[in-house]
């Protein structure tokens, strides 16, 4: 039987990194360093639920919890559901600088942006420890703005650098790296809860201890990670002609990216997915508390969900290297959509544990496969930073508005209604529909006209997969 030959590798421009080695000590040390960065950054952000509870009950008790977080705690009085600027802006800024950071990454400035971002991030954590009770602006500047910008400089490059070293096992390597975020999401909530509750430690010292751990991890990570980008010759422009040539080259790059249909459909699908995928991460614990689930279970909702996410970031990517990224990504998004609706039934301890583990697994698979998808959509590694940066900049807007929209849909609890005054069905429907729409947008275009209004998200990724399969000439994508 004739065996289909693999498509020839795309032409590589002279300023692109050399082909990945797929082996060696340096490659796997870089993976380990990137894992540490994810643990210290996204993993720390995953512990924001600890901060939001402490802010609401003690530190910023005079502020409405909607100003603090996306999931306002029910009170026996009306409350505003304004956007939770601390949590959502922090997440938004983690993705928003993607275009600029990606361009710097392509220019070989990996360590420069990692070091600057790490310094800003650690400095902001220690500044948070100096914030005074009741001073909302101090917490906002340190945690939302300072830490958010530091995250934006460190998060994306640590995902991209793996592609300089690994190709055949790239999806698995990215899955290992992103599992660091889930591991941090297990460790930091337990650590902060215990330290803040200890009267001998308190809030300020708890933040400093966690900041010291973050600093140690980032120092080690930067010491062992390596980039294979070429010397930064293209940064230096000596004449007007060379400057104009560089400008024309960049315009041609952007035009090629804008005309890349599979890439654009994938961005739209990722945008719609991120409108909904983080809602259960913010609201599952509150939902469980409102429905009388055992407090011993609700306290560990976040750790349970991140435990499932750890497995999701490791197992599906290991199969994606053989079956194709799209073929693993689409089931992950579909599972997220189904499990978002399954939250309706999570009104017992067993239900919360089951939904938390399964949704964590599915969402972890989605989060870990998106970087591999963006790498697969690149014609060469020289455009990796720009394409990944553009995608995550678009995702940043979804991160900013997704969970606050869900919070607004919860409605206002009336004094006589108590917790049951929160309109959970609206937030859950919003989450499930958005995830279903994303699945349609990624999966295919045959029924786009029929489903565009109700299942648009899923359609985007489907269209992207169909176009990319035609480009490659096979279905193993």
N, C-alpha and C positions, 0 to 999 in steps of 0.2 A: 504494500500500500504506500502510495506517495505521501511522504510526511511534509507538511507545510513548513516551509522555512520561516524563521522569525524575520520580521521586517528589519532592514538595515538601520543602524543607529543614525539619528539625525546629525546633520553637520554641526560641528561645534565651533563657535566663534573663537578667535584667538584669546579673548579675555575671559573665557569660561574656565571653571576649574577643570583639572584633568579628570579622566574617567575614574569612577570609584574603584577601590582596590578589592573590596568584598572580603577582606581578611586583615589580620594583623593586630598587634597589641594596641597601636595608636587608635585604630577604628573603634575597638571595644572600650578603650579608656574614654574616648569621646562620648560614647553612648552612656557610660557610667557618669561622666560629668554632667551631661545633659539631663540625666535622671535626677541628679542632685538639684539642678536648677529648677526643674519642675516640682520637686518635693518642696523646695523652699519658697516658691512663688505661687503657682496655682494651688498647691496643697495648703498653703497658708490662707489663701483667699477662701478655700473651702471651709475654713473654720470661722467664717464671718458670723455664722449663727450664734456662736458663743458671745461675740461682741454685741450683737444686736439685742440679745436677751439682757445682758448686763447694762447696756445703755438704756434700755426701756425701763428696767426696774430700779436702777440705782444711779448710774453715772449721768445720764441725760433724762432724768425722770420728768422734767418739765417739758421736754420736746415730745411732739406726737411721734409715735413709733414709725409712722409712714415717712417721716423725714429721715429716719435712720435706716430703714430696711424696706424690703419689698413686701414682707408679710406682716402686716400690723397685728399685734396680739389683740384678741377681742377684749373689750372692756364693757362694763355696764353703763356706758354712755356713748353718744355719737362721737365719731372721730373721723378726721380727714384721711383720704387715701391718696394724698399727694405722692409724687414719685419719691422713691427711697434713694436719695442722692448719694449717700455714702457708699452703700453696697453696689448699686447699679453703675454709678460713675466710675468706681474703682474697676469694675469688670470692663466697662466701655473703654477706659484708657489703657487697659491691658492689650486691646486689639487696635485701637484707633491709630497709633503711629505706624501702622504696618507698612504703608507705602514708603515712608522715609527710612524706616529701619531696614526694610527689604532692599532698598537701593544701596544703603550703606553696606549691607551684608554682601551684595553682589560686587561691591568695590573692594572687598577684602578687609573691611573694618570690623570683623566679628568681635575680636577681643576688645576693641575700643568701646563699642556700644555695650558689650556685656559688663565691662568694668564700670563705666559711667552709670549704667542702669543699676548695677548692684550697689554702688555707693549711695545713690539717691534712695533706693529702696530701703536699705538698712538704716540710713540716716532718718528717714521718715518714720520707721518703726520706733526708733528711740525717741523721736520728737512726740510721737503718740503717747509714750509713757510719761511725758511731761505735761500733757494736757490736764487742765483743771476740771473738776466736776462741774457740770452745768454749762461749760463753754463749748457750745456746739461748733462754732467756727474753727476752733483749734483742732477738734477731732476731724472735721471735714477737710481742712487743709492738709493735715498729716496723713490721714488714712485714705481719703478719696482721691485727692489731687497728687500728693507726694508719692505715696505707695503706688497709685495707679500709673503714674508716668514711669516710675522705676520698673514696674511690671511690663509696661509697653516696650521698654528697651531690652529687657532680659528674656522675656518669654518666647517671642517668635524666633530669634536667632538660635536658641537652644533646640528648637524643633527642626530648623533648616540644616544645621551643621551636620546632622547624621547623614544626609544625602551626599555629602562630599566623600564619604568613606564606604558606604554600602549601597549595593544595587539589587542583587538577587534576594537578599534578606532585608530589604529596606523597610517593608511594612512591619515585619516583626521587630526590627530595631526601633522604629518610631513607636510601636506599641509598648515596648519596654520603657522607652523614655517617658511616654505619657502616663504610664502606670505610677511614676513617681508622684504625680499630682494626687492620685487616689491614695497612695500610701501616706502622703502628707495630710490628706483629708481625714485619715483615720487617727494619726498621731496628734496633730495640733489641736483638734477639738478636745480630746481627752486631757492633753497637757494643760491647755488654758483653763478648762473647767476646774481641774484639780487645784491649780496654782491660785486662781482668782478666789476660789472658795476657802483657801487656807488663810486664816487671819495673820499668820506669820509672814506671808508673802504679799498678798494684796494685788490689786490691779496693776499698778505701775511696775512693780518688780516682776510680775508675771509677763508683762509685755517685754521687759528688758531681757529676761531669760530666753523667751522665744526669739527675740531679735538677735541675741548672741548665737543661738543655734543656727538661725538663718545665715548670719555672717560667716560662720565657720563652713557651712555647706557651700556657699558661693565662692569662698576663697579656694577651697579644694577643687571645686568644679572648674574654675578658670585656670587652675594650675595643670589640669590633666586634659582639657579639651584642646583640640588642634583643628585648624582649618587648612584646606588644601587649595585655597584660592591663590591665583598668581599674584605677583607684586602689583601694587596699585599704580600702574603706569598711566592708566586712562584718567586718573584724577588730575594730573598736572597738565594744564593747557598753556602752551607757550605763545601761541599766536592767535590772532582773530580767526584765521582760517581753520585752525584746529578746533577752536571753540565752536565755530559754526558747524564743523563736521560732527563734533560730538553732539550738538543740539539736534542735527538732522538724524543722527543715529538713534537718539533717545525717542524722537518723534516717531520714527519708523518702528521702534520697539513697541511703543504704546499703541500705535495703529494696528500692529499685528495682534496684540493681545485683545484689543477691542473687537477685532474681527474673528476671534477664536470662539465659535459658537458653543462647543462643549464646555469650555471654561466659563463663559458667561452664564449658561444655564446652571452650572454647578454652583456658582456664586449665589444666584437667586434661590436655588434650593437650600443652600446652607443658611442664607439669611432667614428664610421662613422656618427652617428647623430650629435655629437659635432663638427665634421668638418664643418657642414653646418648651425646648428641651431643658432649660434651667428652672422652669417654674416648679416642678416637683422637688427640686433640690432646695428651694426656699420654703415650700409650703407643706411638705409631707408631715413634718413634725407638728406644725400648727393644726393641720387637719386631724391628725391622730389625737392630739390633746382635746380638740373640740368634740370628738366622738367618744371620749371616755376610755381611751386605750391606757393600759397600765403605764404609770409614770416611769417605771424602770425600763420600759421599752422605748417610750418617746424620747427619753434622754439620749439614747444611743441611735436614734433614727439616722442621723448624719453619718455616723461611723458604719452602720449597716449598709447604707446606700453606697458609701465609698468602698466598702469591702467588695460588693458586687461589681463596682466600677473597675476595681483592680483586675479582676478576672476578665472583664470585658475588654480591657485595654491590652491584654496579653494574648488571649486565645484566638479571637477572630483575625487579628493581624497576622498571626502565624499561618492561617489558612489563606489569607489574601495574597500572599506571595505566590501561591500555586493556582488559585481559582480566579484571581483578579480582584482589584479593590472594589469596583462597582458591585460585583457579585456578592460581596460581603456587606457593603455599605447599605444597599437597599433593604435587605432584611432587618438590619439594625434600626433604621429609621421607622420601618413598618412596626417593629416590636415596640419602639418608644411610643408610637401613636396608640397602639392597642393598650399598652400598660398605663398610659395617661388616663384613658377611660376606665381602666380597672381600679383606679384610685377610689372610685365610687364605692367599691366593695371592701376597701381597707379600713373597716371599722372595728377590727379586733386585733389582738396582739399578733396572731398568726398571719392575718391579712397584711398588716403593716410590714412585718418582716419579709413576707413573700414578695409583695409589690416592691419594697425597697431594694431587695437583692436583685430582682429581675430587671427593674428599671435601671438600677445602677449598672448592671451588666450591659444592657442595650445602649444606654447613653455613653458608657465608657467606650464601647466598640465604635460608636459614631465619632466621638471626639478623637480617638486615636487613628481612625481611618481617613479623616479629612486631610491631614497633612500628606499622607501617602497618595491620596487622590490628586492633590495639587501638584505633587512631584510628577506623577504619571502624565499629567496634562501639559507638562513643560516640554518644549521641543529640544531644549538643552539646559544644562545646569546653570548657564549664565543668566537665564531669566527667572530662576527659581525664586530669588528674593522678591522681585517685583510682583510676580504672580501671587505668591503667598501673601505679600503685603497688601495688595489690592483686595484680595479675598477677605482677609481678616479685618481690614478697615470697614468693609461693608458689613461684616458680622458684628463689628463694634456697635453699630446703630441698633441692631436687633438686641444686643446685650443691654443697651441703655434703656430701651422702651419695653421689652418683652415682659419682664416680671412686674414693673409698675403698672402696665395695662392689666395684667392679671389681678393685681392688688385692687385696682379701681373697680374691676368687675365683681369683686367680692361683695361690694356694697357696704353699707354702714350698719353696724350692729345697733339695734335699738335697745334702750334700757330694759324693756320688758322681755326682749328676746334673748339677750345674753349672747352666748357663742353661736346659737342657732340662727342669729340674725345675719351671719355671714353667708352670702349666696354662693356656696361652693360650686354649684352646678355650672355657673357662668364661667368661672375660672378654669374648671376642668374641661368644659366643652371648648373653650378658647385654645387650651393647650393641645388637646387631641386633634382638633381640626387643623391647627397650624402644622403639626407634625405630619398629618395625613397629606396636606397640601404639598409639603416639602417632598414627601416620598413620590408623589405623582410627578413632580417637576424633574426629579432626578431619573425616573424610571423609563419614560418613553413618550412619544408624541402622537401616537395613533389616535387617542381619544381626547386630545387636548381641548378641542372645541366643546365637547360635552362636559368636561370636568373642570374647565379653567376657573369657574367661579367657586366651586366647592372643594376641589382637590388640587389646587394650583401648585402647592409646594412639592408634592410627590411627583407631579408632572415635570417640574424643572429638572430634577435629577434623572428622570427617565429619558427626557430629551437629550440631556448631556451624555448619558450612557450610549444611546442610539447613535448619535453623531460621532462619538469617539470610537465606537466599534466599527463604523464605516471607514473611518480614517485608518484604523489599524488593520482592518480586513479580517478580524477574528473576534470571537466573543469572550476570550479570556482576558478581560480587562478589569 
